[in-house]
Amino acid sequence: MPDIPLGVLDLVPIPSGSTAADALRNSIDLAQQAERFGYARYWFAEHHLNPGVAGTSPAVVLALTASATSTIRLGSGAVQLGHRTALSTVEEFGLIDALHPGRFDLGLGRSG
């Protein structure tokens, strides 16, 4: 049976009674577990104006997660270019890649 690369897409949900900080710690812990179990990728989705989701800045969440993991490939699914400039997005991901080279996938999307 061939190996099938597995991945996680995380919205960084804030559980009832928890804080955004708790949600970030939960997501980082889940990424560490996914890495230990041999998952190939861990991606974060960008969502705005939702009180139950803490994934508003993929670059920030990716930087925190990259510092807590060592091998799993990380990515954004997807950075919403309607909410930020292309230049700022490329520069943010370039800085993160400078510290953790070759581990990132940059997914781009459009928004209203």
C-alpha positions as CSV (number, residue, x, y, z in Angstrom):
1,M,0.0,0.0,0.0
2,P,1.5,3.4,-1.0
3,D,2.1,6.1,1.6
4,I,-0.5,8.8,1.5
5,P,0.8,12.1,2.8
6,L,-1.6,13.5,5.4
7,G,-2.2,17.1,6.3
8,V,-4.2,19.2,8.7
9,L,-6.1,22.4,7.8
10,D,-6.6,24.4,11.0
11,L,-8.9,27.4,11.5
12,V,-7.5,28.0,15.1
13,P,-10.9,27.6,16.7
14,I,-11.5,29.2,20.1
15,P,-13.4,26.6,22.2
16,S,-16.3,27.9,24.3
17,G,-14.9,29.4,27.5
18,S,-11.4,29.7,26.1
19,T,-9.3,32.6,24.8
20,A,-7.5,33.3,21.6
21,A,-4.3,32.5,23.4
22,D,-5.6,29.1,24.4
23,A,-6.6,28.5,20.8
24,L,-3.1,29.4,19.5
25,R,-1.5,27.0,22.1
26,N,-4.0,24.3,21.1
27,S,-3.1,24.7,17.4
28,I,0.6,24.7,18.1
29,D,0.2,21.5,20.2
30,L,-1.8,19.9,17.4
31,A,0.9,20.8,14.9
32,Q,3.6,19.2,17.1
33,Q,1.5,16.1,17.4
34,A,0.9,15.9,13.7
35,E,4.6,16.2,13.2
36,R,5.3,13.4,15.6
37,F,2.8,11.2,13.9
38,G,4.4,11.8,10.5
39,Y,1.9,14.1,8.9
40,A,3.3,15.9,5.8
41,R,1.6,19.3,6.1
42,Y,-0.1,21.6,8.5
43,W,-1.9,24.6,7.0
44,F,-3.7,27.5,8.6
45,A,-6.8,29.1,7.1
46,E,-7.4,32.9,7.4
47,H,-10.8,34.0,8.7
48,H,-12.0,37.4,9.9
49,L,-14.8,38.8,11.9
50,N,-15.6,35.5,13.6
51,P,-15.4,35.6,17.4
52,G,-14.9,31.8,17.4
53,V,-11.8,31.8,15.2
54,A,-8.3,33.1,16.1
55,G,-6.7,32.5,12.6
56,T,-6.7,36.1,11.4
57,S,-3.0,36.3,10.6
58,P,-1.5,33.2,8.9
59,A,2.0,34.6,8.9
60,V,2.0,35.2,12.7
61,V,0.5,31.8,13.4
62,L,2.9,30.1,11.0
63,A,5.9,31.8,12.6
64,L,4.9,30.7,16.0
65,T,4.2,27.1,14.8
66,A,7.5,26.9,12.9
67,S,9.4,27.8,16.0
68,A,7.7,25.0,17.9
69,T,8.2,22.3,15.2
70,S,11.1,21.2,13.1
71,T,10.2,19.2,10.0
72,I,6.5,19.4,9.2
73,R,5.7,21.5,6.1
74,L,3.6,24.5,7.0
75,G,1.3,26.7,4.9
76,S,-1.5,29.1,4.5
77,G,-4.8,28.0,3.0
78,A,-5.1,30.8,2.0
79,V,-3.9,34.4,2.6
80,Q,-6.8,36.6,1.6
81,L,-5.3,39.3,-0.7
82,G,-8.4,41.4,-0.4
83,H,-7.4,42.1,3.3
84,R,-3.6,42.7,2.8
85,T,-1.2,43.8,0.1
86,A,0.7,41.3,-2.0
87,L,3.9,43.0,-1.1
88,S,3.3,42.7,2.7
89,T,2.4,39.1,2.3
90,V,5.5,38.2,0.3
91,E,7.7,40.1,2.8
92,E,6.1,38.4,5.8
93,F,6.6,34.9,4.3
94,G,10.1,35.8,3.2
95,L,11.1,36.7,6.7
96,I,9.6,33.5,8.2
97,D,11.3,31.5,5.5
98,A,14.6,33.1,6.4
99,L,14.4,31.6,9.8
100,H,12.9,28.2,8.7
101,P,14.0,27.8,5.1
102,G,12.0,25.6,2.7
103,R,9.2,24.6,5.0
104,F,6.4,26.9,3.8
105,D,3.6,26.8,1.2
106,L,1.9,30.1,0.4
107,G,-1.7,29.7,-0.6
108,L,-3.3,32.8,-1.9
109,G,-7.0,33.6,-2.1
110,R,-9.3,36.5,-2.9
111,S,-11.9,38.1,-0.6
112,G,-14.7,40.6,-0.8
